[in-house]
Amino acid sequence: MKRFFYYFIWSIAIIFIVYAGLQLQQLLSDRATAEFDPTPLWIYVVIFPIVIGLLLRTPKFMLERKESRIGGFDWSKFLAVGLPAFLVLILSVLPLLPVGNLIFSDEVYVHIDVLLYSSTTAQTIAGLVFGYTLLDSFKSEERGFQESTSDLFNAVMKFTPKG
């Protein structure tokens, strides 16, 4: 029952933070429209999902840390999953920064604009994945890749129809 309340309190906190964050995003959107400057809004659109991704992984991370089960960093997971997500986030903000003009040509900007600025879906998904993966990459000493992979396989096989 104690574990239930632990996760329930975290869920309520995350819901509150998401609500407050969406209110702030609306405020920034209104300000960007009034001042014709979208830069603060787009920076927020990139950073806010990272925070939510971190918050989603924090309860389990804190339990693992409390039990002293964290013993290293899984660089392969971080480089394979976290780095591409981070690259999407950087590409979302880079054209808005002065250094972006030095790195990309106008033709590249057109492709980035179509892919990343038509909506905030790419930034949201990449931010959630990056934030979650950042904390999930801290290795648990007692569970290796083989054991966690076999757990996933067993869970899938349990729900796979026979015959």
MOWOUR-V477943 format. One record per residue. N is the residue number from 1. RES is the residue in one letter. PHI is phi in whole degrees, -180 to 180 (none if undefined). PSI is psi in whole degrees, -180 to 180 (* if undefined). NEAR is the number of other C-alpha atoms within 10 Angstrom. Layout:
N,RES,PHI,PSI,NEAR ; N,RES,PHI,PSI,NEAR
This chain:
1,M,none,-35,5 ; 2,K,-63,-40,7 ; 3,R,-66,-39,8 ; 4,F,-58,-49,9 ; 5,F,-66,-34,10 ; 6,Y,-60,-51,11 ; 7,Y,-69,-35,13 ; 8,F,-65,-44,12 ; 9,I,-63,-42,13 ; 10,W,-62,-39,16 ; 11,S,-63,-44,15 ; 12,I,-63,-42,11 ; 13,A,-63,-43,13 ; 14,I,-65,-42,15 ; 15,I,-61,-43,13 ; 16,F,-63,-44,12 ; 17,I,-66,-40,16 ; 18,V,-64,-43,16 ; 19,Y,-61,-49,12 ; 20,A,-63,-39,12 ; 21,G,-66,-39,18 ; 22,L,-69,-34,14 ; 23,Q,-64,-43,12 ; 24,L,-65,-38,14 ; 25,Q,-63,-41,18 ; 26,Q,-64,-41,13 ; 27,L,-62,-45,13 ; 28,L,-66,-36,20 ; 29,S,-65,-44,17 ; 30,D,-62,-42,14 ; 31,R,-67,-40,15 ; 32,A,-63,-38,16 ; 33,T,-68,-42,12 ; 34,A,-71,-37,10 ; 35,E,-100,-2,9 ; 36,F,57,36,9 ; 37,D,-133,98,14 ; 38,P,-82,-4,16 ; 39,T,-58,-51,15 ; 40,P,-61,-37,15 ; 41,L,-64,-45,20 ; 42,W,-70,-33,20 ; 43,I,-65,-41,16 ; 44,Y,-65,-41,16 ; 45,V,-62,-28,23 ; 46,V,-82,-41,24 ; 47,I,-79,-39,17 ; 48,F,-59,-46,21 ; 49,P,-63,-30,23 ; 50,I,-63,-43,26 ; 51,V,-62,-43,18 ; 52,I,-65,-42,22 ; 53,G,-60,-42,22 ; 54,L,-63,-43,22 ; 55,L,-65,-35,21 ; 56,L,-66,-32,18 ; 57,R,-93,-16,16 ; 58,T,-59,-44,17 ; 59,P,-57,-48,16 ; 60,K,-68,-38,14 ; 61,F,-61,-42,19 ; 62,M,-68,-38,13 ; 63,L,-65,-42,12 ; 64,E,-65,-39,16 ; 65,R,-68,-40,14 ; 66,K,-63,-37,10 ; 67,E,-86,5,9 ; 68,S,55,43,11 ; 69,R,-97,-4,16 ; 70,I,-86,124,18 ; 71,G,-141,52,12 ; 72,G,136,-173,11 ; 73,F,-130,131,15 ; 74,D,-86,90,16 ; 75,W,-67,-34,14 ; 76,S,-65,-42,10 ; 77,K,-66,-44,16 ; 78,F,-65,-43,19 ; 79,L,-72,-34,14 ; 80,A,-80,-33,11 ; 81,V,-111,-49,17 ; 82,G,-72,-41,23 ; 83,L,-65,-44,17 ; 84,P,-62,-37,15 ; 85,A,-65,-41,22 ; 86,F,-65,-35,20 ; 87,L,-63,-41,12 ; 88,V,-61,-41,19 ; 89,L,-66,-42,24 ; 90,I,-65,-43,14 ; 91,L,-64,-25,16 ; 92,S,-73,-32,22 ; 93,V,-100,-29,19 ; 94,L,-55,-43,17 ; 95,P,-63,-21,19 ; 96,L,-83,-17,16 ; 97,L,-93,153,10 ; 98,P,-60,-33,9 ; 99,V,-70,-19,10 ; 100,G,-63,-32,14 ; 101,N,-67,-27,13 ; 102,L,-79,-26,9 ; 103,I,-90,-43,10 ; 104,F,-113,150,13 ; 105,S,-87,173,10 ; 106,D,-66,-32,9 ; 107,E,-66,-38,9 ; 108,V,-70,-38,11 ; 109,Y,-58,-38,16 ; 110,V,-62,-44,10 ; 111,H,-68,-42,11 ; 112,I,-63,-41,18 ; 113,D,-62,-46,15 ; 114,V,-65,-43,10 ; 115,L,-76,-42,14 ; 116,L,-106,-23,17 ; 117,Y,-104,-1,14 ; 118,S,-71,-27,10 ; 119,S,-158,179,11 ; 120,T,-101,12,14 ; 121,T,-63,-45,13 ; 122,A,-63,-43,17 ; 123,Q,-67,-39,27 ; 124,T,-65,-49,20 ; 125,I,-65,-46,17 ; 126,A,-64,-39,24 ; 127,G,-66,-44,27 ; 128,L,-62,-45,24 ; 129,V,-64,-45,22 ; 130,F,-65,-47,27 ; 131,G,-62,-44,25 ; 132,Y,-66,-45,22 ; 133,T,-66,-34,24 ; 134,L,-58,-47,22 ; 135,L,-79,-29,20 ; 136,D,-74,-17,20 ; 137,S,-76,-12,19 ; 138,F,-73,121,20 ; 139,K,-75,143,19 ; 140,S,-92,131,19 ; 141,E,-64,-37,12 ; 142,E,-87,-13,9 ; 143,R,-119,122,11 ; 144,G,-98,-177,10 ; 145,F,-64,-42,11 ; 146,Q,-62,-44,9 ; 147,E,-68,-43,11 ; 148,S,-68,-33,11 ; 149,T,-69,-40,12 ; 150,S,-69,-33,11 ; 151,D,-63,-42,12 ; 152,L,-64,-44,12 ; 153,F,-61,-44,11 ; 154,N,-64,-38,12 ; 155,A,-66,-40,11 ; 156,V,-66,-43,10 ; 157,M,-67,-30,11 ; 158,K,-64,-35,10 ; 159,F,-102,6,8 ; 160,T,-84,130,9 ; 161,P,-65,140,6 ; 162,K,-90,136,6 ; 163,G,93,*,3
